Each structure stands twice: as C-alpha cells, then as structure tokens.
Amino acid sequence: MTRLAIVIVLLIPLTGCLAALPASSSSKDSATFSTGLKNLEKNGDTALLKNLAGKKGESAWGNYSNSVLKIYSIQAKKIKSLQKKNASLNRKNKKLQDNLDKLNQINLELEKRTN
C-alpha cells in the first residue's frame, strides 16, 4: 500500500515532464524507465532506476530516474519515521488504557464498599 502511494506521488509531477521530453531520448532508456517504475511499484526494486540514473549526463531518462529515486528515498524515510511515531503512540495508548482499566476497577471496588 505504501509503495503504491509513493509511486502515485512520484508519477504526478512526472506527468508534466512527459510533454517536455527531448526528442533525442532513446526508446531503450524510456522502456527501462517505465519498467523501473513498474518494478518500484510492484516490489520496491530500484535496480533499473539506479542503473538508468547512472547515465545522468547521457540521457534525460537518467535525470528523471535520479529525481524519482530522490523522492522515493525521502518518502521512505518519512514513512519509517511515521511508523516509529505510530509504534510509540500505540505503546502510550496501551499504557493509558491499562491505567484506565485499573482506575475503573478501583472505582468499582470503592462503590462496592460504600454500598
């Protein structure tokens, strides 16, 4: 699910780049870029995009791949950070729930004593 969201976020700005593609872009690099995006979406594999990014000066697709990889890396870091925060909040929530349960138990005991 998170990979799909990342790929969607990556594709939106790149759709604007499609009209500005240079005519000299090789169809092989274009196909590699397309396959690389599909691999990224399906299983998080960045190998093709990294290979293409190595051709940064030779091909416009290398520049596009480099941009995608940078955005992917930033988004992956954000997701990891949010997962850590979520885990921390879940632990705090559990602790608060345990405290609430204890207070409810004490309240019930006090009500029994007063009756």
HUPEGI-V15777 format. One record per run of one state. SS is the DSSP state (@ for helix, = for strand, . for the rest). FROM is the first residue (numbers start at 1). LEN is the number of residues. If there is no record, write none. Layout:
SS|FROM|LEN, SS|FROM|LEN
This chain:
.|1|1, @|2|17, .|19|8, @|27|17, .|44|3, @|47|7, .|54|6, @|60|55, .|115|1
